[in-house]
Amino acid sequence: MEINLLLAIFVLLATTVLLVPLFKWAGLGTILGYLAAGVLIGPYGLSLVSDTELIHQIAEFGIVMMLFLIGLEVDGTELWRMRNKVLGLGLTQMAATSVVVALLARVIGFGWADAVVVGLALAMSSTAIAMQSVDQRNITKTDTGRASLAILLVQDVAVIPVLALIPLLTAMGGGPIDAIGEDVLDVVDNPIDWWLALVVVGAFIAALFGSRFVIRPLMSWLARTRVPEAFTAFALALVIGAALLTESLGLSPALGAFFGGVLLADSEYRHELESNLQPFKGLLLGLFFITVGMSIAFRVVIENPLLVLALVVALICLKMLVLFVLATFFRMHVAERLLLAVLLSQAGEFAFVVLQFARTAGNLSGPEVELLTVVVALSMAVTPILIFLYDRLWMPRLNRAPDDEADLPPGPEVADPHDKVIVLGYGRFGQIVTRLLRAQGFGMTLIDDDPAQIELVKRFGVKVFYGDGGRIEILRAAGADQAKMIVIAVAGGDRILGIAELIRRNFPDVIIAARAVDRSHAHDLMALGVHVIERETFRAAIKLGEQALVALGQEEDEASRIARAFEQHDSRMLRESYAVRHDQAAYIGFVRRSTEMLDAVMKADRQQSADDAEGDIDKPTPRTSE
């Protein structure tokens, strides 16, 4: 078994390296490449991986990790902010598609209870395909991106009550509608059926409480140990533990992984966990799509080609029709309606979970599940082709064609009134910058690597995410590619330079604001293309000097004028000395000349002020008429 497992892993990786870049180069997308790789190495291709039990284990692990990542994104705050689309578009889509598909299933011979299960399973779309396509197109903040997210959030959460409903539908056994009351009484008499449903619902409620009272203290303790791999180990342990727990209850391990992701969704350390799992995320998504390709039972396709083709076409057309009509009520542009319908036209990864759960519960037979699994897999395989056709054929025509005012969108839905700003380091320096920007309405994402500081500011109602701002994975997880500005407020000159260089190399369009330790450090930041630089003690020293002048007898206005003149001269000297920073002799000479010039200017200014004051004293006071 060990040899077969190692061989399977090698074949999966080698096929991925060969096919996926080729499909990407051909403009067909990476998802279709993964699916083709699965078909090629699967039992109906070259049979390089023919162990059906091994295929099942690989597919189960891919789905388990996929649902964990999905659960990690189920955030109540995001759900509330998008409540209009979630309630109006998401719930309506789920209900309408379920009813339409269930009616189709009833027409082709399924019983009422079984048809409801099929409708609920196939109404869900693939989060992996849809959101990956949204990210690749960089349309997350558009109407299409937000509508897709709203629908997928509803579907992700809906799987919980769907699984809880299956035992009740099992007891109905496909009987007629007028016998439902008698079937429900049978369920009550048999506690095993409804006990499973209560376990599922109870597990979800426990996950919500656990995310606040268990995970946060544990993650805080792990952060204090400063062992980075502990986060990865904890995440994997939670996934596997949750999967084992639900499996012991007779439920799908993937459902447990989803609960594990929900447990971490509300943690301040979510970005750190995402960054630790990010290197595995792409391969795990690819693994999932490969197993989908491997799971396509071409034997079923060969035996019933017309039936399979008709079901796939009917499913895609029905889902696209429902989505297009609903998007029309939300006044989306016709091109965005069609794109939304294409992105969510397939059945999703949750369909595998629901169908297998229904098979275990006795709703659906083995051949029925096998047929529906093929339909689900083929619908997912068709989606990249539909997206390709949309880009090459439909979108150019829709964008050229004039549209009536009813099709014009009311305007983009903006989450924040201003652009997003990321602040790295929430110490004294970072807090002042954050308070100033947040008071002007900017959306702020705060990151710090000190668990004690995070716990302290949380008492004041400030949420700071744990993470090392010097890691590219943390920056990506925090949304650096969509940020307008990144403020580097961490301590340490070398560390600041390293982060600035990392940001400039990977996010060239973002504005960088950074604290500088001294003049030389400011020059290094200027060389990296940092836009906004502030020496951390410069203005404080000038302000102290200004107050010292006042304390020594200088007028406040005069002291302020002197301080401003000194600041302007020093800032100009900083910029002009940048050109000779690498020539030590020239730099020293420049500084000396600038210092002498400053002394001369300040002395002349002081003499002028004295002369003006003396002139005011000698000037005769004009007489006033009696």
C-alpha positions as CSV (number, residue, x, y, z in Angstrom):
1,M,0.0,0.0,0.0
2,E,2.9,2.4,0.8
3,I,4.4,1.8,-2.7
4,N,1.0,2.3,-4.4
5,L,0.4,5.5,-2.4
6,L,3.8,7.0,-3.3
7,L,3.4,6.0,-6.9
8,A,-0.1,7.6,-7.0
9,I,1.3,10.8,-5.6
10,F,4.1,10.9,-8.1
11,V,1.7,10.2,-11.0
12,L,-0.6,13.0,-9.8
13,L,2.2,15.5,-9.5
14,A,3.9,14.6,-12.8
15,T,0.6,14.8,-14.7
16,T,-0.2,18.1,-13.1
17,V,3.2,19.5,-14.2
18,L,2.7,18.4,-17.8
19,L,-1.0,19.1,-18.5
20,V,-2.1,22.1,-16.4
21,P,0.5,24.6,-17.8
22,L,-0.4,23.3,-21.3
23,F,-4.1,24.0,-20.8
24,K,-3.3,27.4,-19.3
25,W,-1.1,28.3,-22.3
26,A,-3.9,27.2,-24.7
27,G,-6.3,29.6,-22.9
28,L,-8.6,26.8,-21.6
29,G,-7.8,27.5,-17.9
30,T,-6.2,25.4,-15.2
31,I,-9.4,23.8,-13.9
32,L,-9.9,22.0,-17.2
33,G,-6.3,20.9,-17.1
34,Y,-6.7,19.3,-13.7
35,L,-9.9,17.5,-14.9
36,A,-8.1,16.3,-18.0
37,A,-5.2,15.0,-15.8
38,G,-7.7,13.0,-13.7
39,V,-9.3,11.5,-16.8
40,L,-5.9,10.6,-18.3
41,I,-4.5,8.8,-15.2
42,G,-7.8,7.4,-14.0
43,P,-9.3,3.9,-14.4
44,Y,-10.9,5.0,-17.7
45,G,-7.8,6.5,-19.2
46,L,-4.2,5.1,-18.9
47,S,-5.1,3.4,-15.6
48,L,-1.9,4.6,-14.0
49,V,-3.9,4.8,-10.8
50,S,-6.4,2.0,-10.9
51,D,-6.9,1.2,-7.2
52,T,-10.5,2.3,-6.6
53,E,-10.0,2.3,-2.9
54,L,-7.0,4.5,-3.2
55,I,-9.0,6.8,-5.5
56,H,-11.7,7.0,-2.9
57,Q,-9.2,7.9,-0.2
58,I,-7.5,10.6,-2.4
59,A,-10.9,12.1,-3.4
60,E,-12.1,12.1,0.2
61,F,-9.0,13.8,1.4
62,G,-9.3,16.4,-1.4
63,I,-12.9,17.2,-0.5
64,V,-12.1,17.2,3.2
65,M,-9.4,19.9,2.7
66,M,-11.6,21.8,0.3
67,L,-14.4,22.1,2.7
68,F,-12.1,23.1,5.5
69,L,-10.9,26.1,3.4
70,I,-14.5,26.9,2.5
71,G,-15.5,26.8,6.2
72,L,-12.6,29.2,6.9
73,E,-14.3,31.8,4.8
74,V,-17.8,31.6,6.4
75,D,-17.6,34.9,8.3
76,G,-20.7,36.4,10.0
77,T,-19.5,39.9,9.4
78,E,-19.1,39.5,5.6
79,L,-22.5,37.7,5.6
80,W,-24.2,40.7,7.4
81,R,-22.6,43.3,5.1
82,M,-24.0,41.4,2.1
83,R,-27.3,40.7,3.7
84,N,-29.4,42.1,0.9
85,K,-27.9,40.0,-1.8
86,V,-27.6,37.0,0.6
87,L,-31.3,37.1,1.5
88,G,-32.7,38.3,-1.8
89,L,-30.5,36.5,-4.3
90,G,-28.8,33.7,-2.4
91,L,-31.8,32.2,-0.7
92,T,-34.1,32.7,-3.7
93,Q,-31.6,31.0,-6.0
94,M,-31.2,28.0,-3.6
95,A,-35.0,27.6,-3.2
96,A,-35.9,28.2,-6.9
97,T,-33.2,25.9,-8.3
98,S,-34.0,23.2,-5.8
99,V,-37.7,23.2,-6.8
100,V,-37.0,23.3,-10.6
101,V,-34.4,20.4,-10.4
102,A,-36.6,18.4,-8.0
103,L,-39.5,18.6,-10.5
104,L,-37.2,17.5,-13.3
105,A,-36.1,14.5,-11.1
106,R,-39.7,13.6,-10.4
107,V,-40.5,13.7,-14.1
108,I,-37.7,11.2,-14.9
109,G,-38.9,8.7,-12.3
110,F,-37.5,9.6,-8.8
111,G,-39.9,9.5,-5.9
112,W,-40.9,12.7,-4.2
113,A,-38.5,12.4,-1.3
114,D,-35.7,11.3,-3.5
115,A,-36.4,14.1,-6.0
116,V,-36.1,16.6,-3.2
117,V,-32.7,15.3,-2.2
118,V,-31.6,15.4,-5.8
119,G,-32.9,19.0,-6.2
120,L,-31.1,20.2,-3.0
121,A,-27.9,18.5,-4.0
122,L,-27.7,19.8,-7.6
123,A,-28.9,23.3,-6.7
124,M,-25.5,24.0,-5.1
125,S,-22.6,25.3,-7.3
126,S,-18.9,24.7,-7.1
127,T,-17.2,27.3,-4.8
128,A,-13.8,26.2,-6.1
129,I,-14.6,26.8,-9.8
130,A,-16.6,30.0,-9.3
131,M,-14.4,31.8,-6.8
132,Q,-11.2,30.8,-8.6
133,S,-12.6,32.2,-11.8
134,V,-13.6,35.4,-9.9
135,D,-10.2,35.8,-8.4
136,Q,-8.4,35.2,-11.7
137,R,-10.6,37.9,-13.4
138,N,-10.1,40.3,-10.4
139,I,-13.9,41.0,-10.3
140,T,-14.3,40.4,-6.6
141,K,-15.7,43.9,-5.9
142,T,-18.0,44.0,-8.9
143,D,-21.7,43.1,-8.9
144,T,-20.9,39.7,-10.4
145,G,-18.2,38.9,-7.8
146,R,-20.4,40.0,-4.9
147,A,-23.5,38.2,-6.2
148,S,-21.4,35.0,-6.7
149,L,-20.1,35.2,-3.2
150,A,-23.6,35.8,-1.7
151,I,-25.0,32.8,-3.5
152,L,-22.1,30.6,-2.6
153,L,-22.2,31.7,1.1
154,V,-25.9,30.7,1.3
155,Q,-25.1,27.3,-0.4
156,D,-22.2,26.7,2.0
157,V,-24.4,27.3,5.0
158,A,-27.4,25.5,3.5
159,V,-25.5,22.1,3.4
160,I,-26.0,21.9,7.2
161,P,-29.8,21.9,7.2
162,V,-29.8,19.8,4.0
163,L,-27.9,17.0,5.7
164,A,-30.1,17.3,8.7
165,L,-33.2,17.0,6.4
166,I,-32.0,13.8,4.7
167,P,-32.9,11.4,7.6
168,L,-36.5,12.8,7.6
169,L,-36.7,12.3,3.8
170,T,-35.4,8.8,4.2
171,A,-38.3,7.8,6.4
172,M,-40.8,9.2,3.9
173,G,-39.3,6.7,1.4
174,G,-40.7,8.4,-1.7
175,G,-44.3,8.0,-0.6
176,P,-47.1,10.3,-1.7
177,I,-47.5,13.7,-0.3
178,D,-50.6,12.9,1.7
179,A,-48.7,10.3,3.6
180,I,-46.1,12.7,4.9
181,G,-47.8,13.1,8.3
182,E,-47.7,9.3,8.9
183,D,-44.1,9.2,7.8
184,V,-43.1,11.9,10.3
185,L,-44.8,9.9,13.0
186,D,-42.7,6.9,12.0
187,V,-39.6,9.1,12.3
188,V,-40.6,10.1,15.8
189,D,-41.1,6.5,16.8
190,N,-37.6,5.7,15.4
191,P,-35.2,8.0,17.3
192,I,-32.2,7.0,15.3
193,D,-33.3,8.9,12.2
194,W,-33.9,12.3,13.9
195,W,-31.1,11.8,16.3
196,L,-28.6,12.1,13.4
197,A,-30.3,15.3,12.3
198,L,-30.0,16.8,15.8
199,V,-26.4,15.8,16.0
200,V,-25.7,17.7,12.7
201,V,-27.5,20.9,13.9
202,G,-26.0,20.6,17.4
203,A,-22.5,20.3,15.9
204,F,-22.9,23.5,14.0
205,I,-24.1,25.4,17.1
206,A,-21.2,24.0,19.0
207,A,-18.8,25.2,16.3
208,L,-20.2,28.7,16.7
209,F,-19.6,28.8,20.4
210,G,-16.3,27.0,20.1
211,S,-14.9,29.6,17.7
212,R,-15.2,32.2,20.5
213,F,-14.6,30.4,23.7
214,V,-12.1,27.6,22.7
215,I,-10.2,28.6,19.6
216,R,-9.2,32.1,20.5
217,P,-7.5,31.3,23.8
218,L,-5.8,28.3,22.3
219,M,-4.5,30.2,19.3
220,S,-3.3,33.0,21.6
221,W,-1.3,30.5,23.6
222,L,0.2,29.0,20.4
223,A,1.1,32.5,19.2
224,R,3.0,33.2,22.4
225,T,5.2,30.1,21.9
226,R,6.3,31.7,18.6
227,V,6.6,28.3,16.8
228,P,5.2,29.0,13.3
229,E,4.8,25.3,12.4
230,A,2.5,25.0,15.4
231,F,-0.2,26.8,13.5
232,T,0.0,24.5,10.6
233,A,0.0,21.5,12.9
234,F,-3.0,22.8,14.8
235,A,-5.0,23.5,11.6
236,L,-4.3,20.0,10.3
237,A,-5.0,18.4,13.6
238,L,-8.3,20.2,13.8
239,V,-9.3,19.1,10.3
240,I,-8.4,15.5,10.9
241,G,-9.9,15.4,14.4
242,A,-13.2,17.0,13.2
243,A,-13.3,14.5,10.3
244,L,-12.7,11.6,12.6
245,L,-15.4,12.8,15.0
246,T,-18.1,13.1,12.3
247,E,-17.0,9.8,10.7
248,S,-17.5,8.1,14.1
249,L,-21.1,9.4,14.1
250,G,-21.7,7.9,10.7
251,L,-21.5,11.3,8.9
252,S,-19.2,12.4,6.1
253,P,-15.6,13.4,7.2
254,A,-15.9,16.4,4.8
255,L,-18.7,17.7,7.0
256,G,-16.4,17.6,10.0
257,A,-13.8,19.5,8.0
258,F,-16.3,22.2,7.2
259,F,-17.0,22.6,11.0
260,G,-13.3,22.8,11.6
261,G,-13.0,25.7,9.2
262,V,-16.0,27.5,10.8
263,L,-14.2,27.2,14.2
264,L,-11.3,29.2,12.8
265,A,-13.3,31.7,10.7
266,D,-13.7,34.2,13.6
267,S,-10.2,34.1,15.0
268,E,-7.7,37.0,14.9
269,Y,-5.2,34.4,13.7
270,R,-7.1,33.4,10.6
271,H,-4.6,35.2,8.3
272,E,-1.7,33.4,9.9
273,L,-3.4,30.0,9.3
274,E,-4.3,30.9,5.8
275,S,-0.7,31.9,5.1
276,N,0.6,28.6,6.5
277,L,-1.9,26.6,4.4
278,Q,-1.5,28.7,1.3
279,P,1.4,26.7,-0.2
280,F,-0.9,23.6,0.0
281,K,-4.1,25.3,-1.2
282,G,-3.4,25.3,-4.9
283,L,-2.3,21.7,-4.9
284,L,-5.3,20.7,-2.8
285,L,-7.6,22.4,-5.2
286,G,-5.8,20.7,-8.1
287,L,-6.1,17.4,-6.3
288,F,-9.8,17.9,-5.9
289,F,-10.3,18.6,-9.6
290,I,-8.1,15.6,-10.5
291,T,-10.2,13.3,-8.4
292,V,-13.3,14.7,-10.1
293,G,-11.8,13.8,-13.4
294,M,-10.9,10.3,-12.1
295,S,-14.4,9.8,-10.7
296,I,-16.1,10.3,-14.1
297,A,-17.4,6.7,-14.7
298,F,-17.2,6.6,-18.5
299,R,-18.9,3.2,-18.3
300,V,-22.1,4.9,-17.3
301,V,-21.6,7.4,-20.1
302,I,-21.1,4.6,-22.6
303,E,-24.1,2.7,-21.4
304,N,-26.4,5.7,-21.3
305,P,-24.9,8.4,-23.5
306,L,-28.1,10.1,-24.4
307,L,-29.5,10.1,-20.8
308,V,-26.2,11.5,-19.4
309,L,-26.0,14.2,-22.1
310,A,-29.6,15.2,-21.6
311,L,-29.2,15.4,-17.8
312,V,-26.0,17.5,-18.1
313,V,-27.5,19.9,-20.6
314,A,-30.8,20.1,-18.7
315,L,-29.0,20.8,-15.4
316,I,-26.8,23.6,-16.8
317,C,-29.6,25.2,-18.8
318,L,-32.0,25.2,-15.8
319,K,-29.5,26.7,-13.4
320,M,-28.4,29.3,-15.9
321,L,-32.0,30.3,-16.6
322,V,-32.9,30.6,-12.9
323,L,-29.7,32.7,-12.2
324,F,-30.2,34.9,-15.3
325,V,-33.8,35.7,-14.3
326,L,-33.0,36.4,-10.6
327,A,-30.1,38.7,-11.7
328,T,-32.5,40.6,-13.9
329,F,-34.5,41.5,-10.8
330,F,-31.4,42.9,-9.2
331,R,-30.9,45.2,-12.2
332,M,-27.5,43.7,-13.2
333,H,-26.1,44.5,-16.6
334,V,-27.0,41.8,-19.2
335,A,-23.3,40.8,-19.6
336,E,-22.9,40.4,-15.8
337,R,-26.1,38.4,-15.7
338,L,-24.8,36.0,-18.2
339,L,-21.4,35.8,-16.6
340,L,-23.0,35.0,-13.2
341,A,-25.2,32.3,-14.8
342,V,-22.1,30.7,-16.4
343,L,-19.9,30.8,-13.3
344,L,-22.6,29.1,-11.2
345,S,-24.1,26.8,-13.9
346,Q,-22.5,23.6,-12.6
347,A,-23.2,21.3,-9.7
348,G,-20.8,21.7,-6.8
349,E,-18.5,19.8,-4.6
350,F,-21.2,19.7,-1.9
351,A,-23.2,17.5,-4.2
352,F,-20.7,14.7,-3.7
353,V,-21.2,15.0,0.0
354,V,-25.0,15.2,-0.1
355,L,-25.3,12.3,-2.6
356,Q,-23.0,10.0,-0.7
357,F,-24.8,10.9,2.6
358,A,-28.1,10.2,0.9
359,R,-26.8,6.8,-0.3
360,T,-25.7,5.9,3.2
361,A,-29.0,7.0,4.7
362,G,-30.9,4.9,2.1
363,N,-32.5,7.6,0.0
364,L,-30.7,6.8,-3.2
365,S,-29.4,3.5,-4.6
366,G,-25.8,2.9,-5.8
367,P,-26.6,3.1,-9.5
368,E,-28.5,6.4,-9.0
369,V,-25.7,8.0,-7.1
370,E,-23.2,6.8,-9.7
371,L,-25.3,8.4,-12.5
372,L,-25.8,11.6,-10.6
373,T,-22.1,11.8,-9.7
374,V,-21.2,11.5,-13.4
375,V,-23.6,14.3,-14.2
376,V,-22.1,16.5,-11.4
377,A,-18.5,15.8,-12.6
378,L,-19.4,16.5,-16.3
379,S,-21.2,19.7,-15.4
380,M,-18.1,20.9,-13.6
381,A,-15.9,19.9,-16.6
382,V,-18.2,21.9,-19.0
383,T,-18.0,25.1,-17.0
384,P,-14.4,26.1,-18.1
385,I,-15.5,25.6,-21.7
386,L,-18.5,27.8,-21.1
387,I,-16.3,30.5,-19.5
388,F,-14.0,30.2,-22.6
389,L,-17.0,30.7,-24.9
390,Y,-18.2,33.6,-22.9
391,D,-14.9,35.4,-23.1
392,R,-14.3,34.8,-26.8
393,L,-17.9,34.9,-28.2
394,W,-20.6,36.3,-26.0
395,M,-18.9,39.1,-24.0
396,P,-17.5,41.0,-27.0
397,R,-21.0,41.1,-28.6
398,L,-22.7,42.1,-25.4
399,N,-20.3,44.9,-24.7
400,R,-20.6,46.3,-28.2
401,A,-24.4,46.1,-28.3
402,P,-26.3,49.1,-26.9
403,D,-28.5,48.2,-24.0
404,D,-31.6,49.9,-22.6
405,E,-31.6,51.8,-19.3
406,A,-33.2,48.9,-17.5
407,D,-30.1,46.8,-18.0
408,L,-27.8,49.5,-16.6
409,P,-26.5,48.7,-13.1
410,P,-27.3,51.3,-10.5
411,G,-23.6,51.6,-9.7
412,P,-21.0,49.5,-8.0
413,E,-21.6,48.3,-4.5
414,V,-18.6,49.6,-2.4
415,A,-17.8,48.1,0.9
416,D,-15.8,51.0,2.2
417,P,-16.1,54.7,1.3
418,H,-12.4,54.9,0.7
419,D,-9.6,52.7,-0.5
420,K,-8.3,49.9,1.8
421,V,-5.2,50.5,3.9
422,I,-3.1,47.8,5.5
423,V,-1.0,48.7,8.6
424,L,1.8,46.4,9.5
425,G,2.7,46.8,13.2
426,Y,0.2,48.1,15.7
427,G,2.5,49.6,18.3
428,R,2.6,53.3,19.3
429,F,3.6,54.4,15.9
430,G,1.1,52.3,14.0
431,Q,-1.8,53.2,16.4
432,I,-1.4,56.9,15.7
433,V,-1.4,56.4,11.9
434,T,-4.4,54.1,12.1
435,R,-6.5,56.4,14.2
436,L,-5.8,59.3,11.9
437,L,-6.7,57.3,8.7
438,R,-9.7,55.5,10.2
439,A,-11.2,58.8,11.4
440,Q,-11.3,59.8,7.7
441,G,-13.3,56.7,6.8
442,F,-10.6,54.5,5.3
443,G,-11.0,50.8,5.6
444,M,-8.2,49.4,7.7
445,T,-6.6,46.0,8.1
446,L,-4.3,45.8,11.1
447,I,-1.6,43.1,11.4
448,D,0.8,42.6,14.3
449,D,3.0,39.7,15.5
450,D,2.8,40.4,19.2
451,P,0.1,38.3,20.9
452,A,0.2,40.4,24.1
453,Q,-0.4,43.6,22.1
454,I,-3.3,42.0,20.2
455,E,-4.9,40.9,23.4
456,L,-4.4,44.3,25.0
457,V,-6.0,46.4,22.2
458,K,-8.8,43.9,21.8
459,R,-10.1,45.1,25.2
460,F,-10.6,48.5,23.6
461,G,-12.6,47.1,20.8
462,V,-9.8,47.0,18.2
463,K,-9.4,43.8,16.2
464,V,-5.8,43.1,15.0
465,F,-4.9,40.0,13.1
466,Y,-1.9,38.0,14.1
467,G,0.8,37.6,11.5
468,D,4.3,38.4,10.3
469,G,4.1,41.3,7.9
470,G,7.3,40.2,6.3
471,R,5.7,37.0,4.8
472,I,4.2,37.2,1.4
473,E,1.5,34.7,2.3
474,I,0.3,37.0,5.1
475,L,0.2,40.0,2.8
476,R,-1.8,38.1,0.2
477,A,-4.2,36.8,2.8
478,A,-4.7,40.3,4.1
479,G,-5.6,41.5,0.5
480,A,-2.4,43.4,-0.4
481,D,-3.2,42.9,-4.1
482,Q,-6.3,45.0,-3.6
483,A,-5.0,47.6,-1.1
484,K,-4.4,51.2,-2.0
485,M,-1.7,51.7,0.6
486,I,0.4,49.6,3.0
487,V,1.9,51.3,6.0
488,I,5.0,49.7,7.4
489,A,5.0,50.7,11.1
490,V,7.0,47.8,12.5
491,A,10.3,48.4,14.4
492,G,13.8,47.5,13.2
493,G,15.5,49.1,10.2
494,D,16.5,45.9,8.4
495,R,13.1,44.4,8.9
496,I,11.4,47.6,7.5
497,L,13.7,47.4,4.4
498,G,12.9,43.7,3.9
499,I,9.2,44.3,4.0
500,A,9.4,47.3,1.7
501,E,11.4,45.3,-0.8
502,L,8.9,42.4,-0.6
503,I,6.0,44.7,-1.2
504,R,7.6,46.6,-4.1
505,R,8.5,43.3,-5.8
506,N,5.1,41.6,-5.5
507,F,2.7,44.5,-5.4
508,P,4.2,47.2,-7.6
509,D,1.0,49.3,-7.8
510,V,0.4,49.7,-4.0
511,I,1.5,52.9,-2.2
512,I,4.1,52.3,0.5
513,A,4.4,54.5,3.6
514,A,7.1,53.5,6.0
515,R,8.9,54.7,9.2
516,A,12.6,55.4,8.9
517,V,15.1,54.9,11.7
518,D,17.5,57.7,10.6
519,R,18.7,59.6,7.5
520,S,20.6,56.7,6.0
521,H,17.7,54.4,6.5
522,A,15.4,56.9,4.8
523,H,17.8,56.9,1.8
524,D,17.6,53.1,1.6
525,L,13.8,53.3,1.6
526,M,13.9,56.0,-1.2
527,A,16.0,53.6,-3.2
528,L,13.3,51.0,-2.9
529,G,10.7,53.3,-4.3
530,V,8.8,54.0,-1.0
531,H,6.4,56.8,-1.6
532,V,5.9,58.2,1.9
533,I,8.8,58.3,4.5
534,E,8.8,59.7,8.0
535,R,11.8,59.6,10.3
536,E,10.4,58.2,13.5
537,T,12.1,60.8,15.9
538,F,12.5,63.8,13.5
539,R,9.3,65.7,14.0
540,A,9.1,64.9,17.7
541,A,12.6,66.4,18.1
542,I,11.6,69.5,16.2
543,K,8.5,69.9,18.3
544,L,10.5,69.5,21.4
545,G,13.0,72.1,20.2
546,E,10.2,74.5,19.4
547,Q,8.8,74.2,22.9
548,A,12.3,74.6,24.3
549,L,12.6,77.9,22.5
550,V,9.3,79.1,24.1
551,A,10.5,78.0,27.5
552,L,13.7,80.0,27.0
553,G,11.7,83.2,26.3
554,Q,11.0,83.1,22.6
555,E,7.6,84.1,21.3
556,E,5.4,81.2,20.3
557,D,4.9,82.4,16.7
558,E,8.6,83.1,16.3
559,A,9.5,79.7,17.7
560,S,7.1,78.0,15.4
561,R,8.5,79.9,12.4
562,I,12.0,78.9,13.3
563,A,11.0,75.3,13.6
564,R,9.3,75.2,10.3
565,A,12.3,76.8,8.6
566,F,14.6,74.2,10.1
567,E,12.3,71.4,9.1
568,Q,12.0,72.6,5.5
569,H,15.8,73.0,5.2
570,D,16.5,69.6,6.7
571,S,13.9,67.8,4.5
572,R,15.4,69.5,1.4
573,M,18.9,68.4,2.5
574,L,17.6,64.8,2.9
575,R,16.4,64.7,-0.7
576,E,19.4,66.4,-2.2
577,S,21.9,64.2,-0.4
578,Y,20.3,61.1,-1.8
579,A,22.4,61.4,-5.0
580,V,25.7,61.2,-3.1
581,R,24.7,58.7,-0.5
582,H,27.2,56.1,-1.7
583,D,30.2,58.4,-2.0
584,Q,31.3,58.9,1.6
585,A,33.6,61.8,1.0
586,A,31.1,63.7,-1.1
587,Y,28.3,62.9,1.4
588,I,30.3,64.2,4.3
589,G,31.2,67.4,2.4
590,F,27.6,67.9,1.4
591,V,26.5,67.6,5.0
592,R,29.1,70.0,6.2
593,R,28.2,72.6,3.6
594,S,24.5,72.2,4.4
595,T,25.1,72.5,8.1
596,E,27.1,75.7,7.6
597,M,24.5,77.0,5.2
598,L,21.8,76.3,7.8
599,D,23.7,78.0,10.5
600,A,24.3,81.0,8.3
601,V,20.6,81.2,7.3
602,M,19.4,80.8,10.9
603,K,22.0,83.5,12.1
604,A,20.9,85.9,9.4
605,D,17.3,85.2,10.2
606,R,18.0,85.8,13.9
607,Q,19.7,89.1,13.1
608,Q,16.9,90.2,10.9
609,S,14.4,89.5,13.6
610,A,16.5,91.5,16.1
611,D,16.7,94.4,13.7
612,D,13.0,94.3,13.1
613,A,12.4,94.3,16.8
614,E,14.8,97.2,17.4
615,G,13.2,99.2,14.6
616,D,9.8,98.7,16.2
617,I,11.2,100.1,19.5
618,D,12.9,103.2,17.8
619,K,9.8,104.0,15.7
620,P,8.0,107.1,17.2
621,T,4.5,106.5,18.5
622,P,2.0,108.4,16.4
623,R,0.0,111.1,18.3
624,T,-3.7,110.8,18.4
625,S,-5.9,113.8,18.1
626,E,-7.6,115.0,21.2
